[in-house]
Amino acid sequence: MTAFFDRVAARYDRAFAPTAADTAADLAPPLVGRTGVALDLGCGTGRAFPHLRAAGLRVIGLDASRPMLLEAARRASAREVARVRADLYARWPLRDRSIDVLLAFHSVLAHPPGDPERAWRHVGDEMRRVARAGALVVVDLPEPSWAATYLRAVGPDRFLHEAGGVAIEAVIPAPSRVLAALGLPLSLGEGPLGARAIGEL
């Protein structure tokens, strides 16, 4: 999975990412009144960084791709945003009870390694571990109908995203299945790619 993002990092914002205006609109509602430290999971090129900082949050961006994090450095210095290279599906190098806002935007959870339920369960466990009491969690969950429109179906709940000679498989089942695997007390509503789960821990 990381190899795909390594290869597309330099053109990711042009070829794959939402516009700056769409990113701002996606972020604004859940962040109202929030303070403290925000963890941007799968932060990629850091397109959320300016908006999170403008909301008054201290920001940590976590991503497994070094080229993506280098692109993210264009948006914020190391003093402004702590960029952490780490695998979303391994233990995160973060202290217990240290995060006030946890964000997994767009299709961050659509590329689980191995058994999807096990991978998503790990993410849910790590969110619980690093979250402070009352922490906000926002997770975007693409709908299969969205995937069928923009990606190529290759099997049940599996789709292929192809662009510029590179491809990555996405696992996109009903959002309720991902939410059940995360095991977090989140409520499903509408989101940019179909559904968004929001709640407090």
BASEGU-851594 format. One line per field, with one value per residue (C-alpha): residue number from 1; residue in one letter; x, y, z. Coordinates in Angstrom, 2 decimals, m for minus. Layout:
n c(NUM:...)
res c(a:...)
x c(X:...)
y c(Y:...)
z c(Z:...)
//
This chain:
n c(1:2:3:4:5:6:7:8:9:10:11:12:13:14:15:16:17:18:19:20:21:22:23:24:25:26:27:28:29:30:31:32:33:34:35:36:37:38:39:40:41:42:43:44:45:46:47:48:49:50:51:52:53:54:55:56:57:58:59:60:61:62:63:64:65:66:67:68:69:70:71:72:73:74:75:76:77:78:79:80:81:82:83:84:85:86:87:88:89:90:91:92:93:94:95:96:97:98:99:100:101:102:103:104:105:106:107:108:109:110:111:112:113:114:115:116:117:118:119:120:121:122:123:124:125:126:127:128:129:130:131:132:133:134:135:136:137:138:139:140:141:142:143:144:145:146:147:148:149:150:151:152:153:154:155:156:157:158:159:160:161:162:163:164:165:166:167:168:169:170:171:172:173:174:175:176:177:178:179:180:181:182:183:184:185:186:187:188:189:190:191:192:193:194:195:196:197:198:199:200:201)
res c(m:t:a:f:f:d:r:v:a:a:r:y:d:r:a:f:a:p:t:a:a:d:t:a:a:d:l:a:p:p:l:v:g:r:t:g:v:a:l:d:l:g:c:g:t:g:r:a:f:p:h:l:r:a:a:g:l:r:v:i:g:l:d:a:s:r:p:m:l:l:e:a:a:r:r:a:s:a:r:e:v:a:r:v:r:a:d:l:y:a:r:w:p:l:r:d:r:s:i:d:v:l:l:a:f:h:s:v:l:a:h:p:p:g:d:p:e:r:a:w:r:h:v:g:d:e:m:r:r:v:a:r:a:g:a:l:v:v:v:d:l:p:e:p:s:w:a:a:t:y:l:r:a:v:g:p:d:r:f:l:h:e:a:g:g:v:a:i:e:a:v:i:p:a:p:s:r:v:l:a:a:l:g:l:p:l:s:l:g:e:g:p:l:g:a:r:a:i:g:e:l)
x c(0.00:2.72:4.40:1.37:1.36:5.14:4.80:1.91:2.93:4.17:0.93:m1.50:m3.19:m3.79:m4.92:m6.64:m7.33:m10.38:m9.99:m8.85:m12.38:m13.92:m11.39:m12.23:m15.96:m15.50:m13.48:m15.34:m18.52:m17.00:m14.18:m16.33:m15.35:m12.59:m9.21:m6.02:m4.12:m5.52:m4.21:m4.63:m4.43:m3.19:m2.45:m0.91:0.19:m1.14:m4.04:m5.93:m3.05:m3.82:m7.46:m6.70:m4.19:m6.61:m9.11:m6.57:m5.52:m2.02:m1.52:0.16:0.11:0.67:1.39:3.36:4.65:7.84:7.27:3.79:5.17:7.80:4.99:3.18:6.23:5.37:2.22:3.62:7.03:8.07:7.56:3.97:2.97:4.59:4.84:5.14:6.02:4.17:1.98:m1.70:m2.04:0.80:1.15:1.34:4.37:2.15:1.57:m1.56:m4.30:m2.57:m5.01:m8.14:m9.30:m8.79:m9.44:m9.47:m10.68:m11.88:m10.64:m7.92:m9.40:m10.11:m6.74:m6.45:m3.77:m4.71:m8.01:m9.96:m11.94:m8.78:m7.04:m9.96:m10.22:m6.58:m7.25:m10.17:m8.01:m5.27:m7.80:m9.04:m5.47:m4.33:m7.60:m8.10:m11.45:m14.07:m11.91:m13.70:m13.41:m14.31:m14.02:m15.06:m16.42:m16.86:m20.05:m19.96:m22.21:m19.59:m16.86:m18.88:m19.14:m15.49:m13.50:m13.42:m15.05:m12.81:m14.74:m17.23:m16.56:m13.27:m12.41:m9.36:m8.21:m6.07:m4.30:m1.18:0.00:m0.33:m3.19:m4.27:m7.01:m9.67:m11.88:m15.20:m18.06:m21.16:m19.98:m21.74:m19.35:m16.29:m17.88:m18.64:m15.02:m13.69:m15.75:m16.15:m19.29:m19.74:m22.90:m23.22:m24.31:m23.69:m20.11:m18.09:m17.80:m21.08:m20.90:m19.12:m18.95:m18.64:m18.57:m16.67:m14.59)
y c(0.00:2.48:2.00:3.46:6.62:6.93:6.98:9.45:11.83:14.63:14.72:13.51:16.85:17.41:13.88:12.48:14.95:17.17:20.88:23.21:24.63:21.16:20.22:23.33:22.64:19.02:20.02:23.01:21.53:18.91:21.17:23.95:24.57:21.94:22.62:20.71:18.24:16.89:13.68:13.58:9.87:9.13:12.83:12.44:15.76:17.65:19.33:19.48:21.07:24.76:24.32:22.45:25.08:27.87:26.22:26.69:23.04:21.70:19.12:15.75:14.22:10.46:8.71:5.66:7.29:9.33:11.11:12.11:13.55:15.46:16.99:17.80:19.77:22.34:23.21:23.44:23.44:20.85:23.54:24.08:20.42:17.26:14.83:11.18:8.38:5.30:2.47:3.03:m0.72:m1.08:0.49:4.25:5.99:8.21:8.41:7.03:9.60:12.36:13.29:15.48:15.15:12.05:12.38:9.76:11.63:10.47:6.96:6.56:3.29:1.84:0.10:m2.37:m5.06:m8.71:m9.32:m6.04:m6.52:m7.26:m4.21:m1.89:m3.34:m2.43:1.16:1.35:m0.01:2.52:5.35:4.33:4.11:7.57:9.45:11.66:11.44:13.16:13.15:13.77:11.07:11.75:8.89:9.12:5.85:5.60:3.97:1.11:3.22:5.98:3.44:1.90:5.34:6.38:3.13:m0.21:m3.14:m6.21:m8.33:m8.17:m4.89:m4.52:m1.82:m0.68:2.93:3.40:6.54:7.32:3.73:2.92:1.26:0.48:m1.81:m0.43:m2.42:m0.58:m2.47:m0.98:1.69:m0.14:m3.07:m0.86:0.91:m2.42:m3.52:m0.25:m0.94:2.75:4.55:6.61:7.68:7.40:10.34:11.71:12.32:13.48:9.94:8.64:8.32:9.93:8.50:10.97:10.56:11.09:8.60)
z c(0.00:0.94:m2.46:m4.21:m2.10:m2.38:m6.17:m6.38:m3.59:m5.84:m7.83:m5.20:m4.57:m8.30:m9.17:m6.09:m3.29:m2.70:m3.33:m0.56:m0.37:m0.04:2.63:4.63:4.33:5.41:8.48:9.80:11.36:13.69:14.90:16.33:19.94:19.98:21.59:22.32:20.14:16.86:15.29:11.50:10.64:7.15:6.80:3.35:1.90:4.91:3.14:6.46:8.39:7.66:8.59:11.81:12.86:11.95:14.32:17.13:17.39:17.86:15.12:14.71:11.24:10.99:7.71:6.56:3.37:3.63:0.27:1.42:4.64:2.65:0.60:3.84:4.98:2.30:4.23:7.74:9.38:11.95:14.60:13.46:12.92:14.26:11.34:12.37:9.98:11.22:10.02:10.77:11.31:13.85:17.30:16.94:18.50:20.64:24.38:25.99:26.66:24.69:21.89:21.97:18.35:16.16:12.44:9.66:6.60:3.20:2.28:4.92:6.24:2.78:2.40:5.30:5.09:5.56:7.28:7.10:10.32:12.27:10.78:11.58:15.09:15.64:14.56:16.98:19.80:19.10:19.00:22.44:23.75:22.67:23.22:26.24:28.01:25.86:22.73:19.45:16.78:13.13:10.62:6.98:5.57:1.80:0.60:m1.94:m4.19:m4.22:m4.99:m7.82:m9.41:m9.19:m8.94:m10.76:m8.99:m8.76:m6.24:m3.37:m1.51:m3.38:m5.86:m7.81:m7.98:m11.09:m12.20:m14.18:m14.44:m10.74:m8.87:m5.33:m4.08:m1.76:0.58:0.80:2.45:4.04:6.53:9.35:8.91:9.35:12.30:13.99:13.55:15.00:18.11:18.95:20.16:16.99:15.18:11.41:9.31:5.84:4.75:1.73:0.30:1.63:5.41:8.35:11.87:14.75:18.50:21.75:23.69)
//
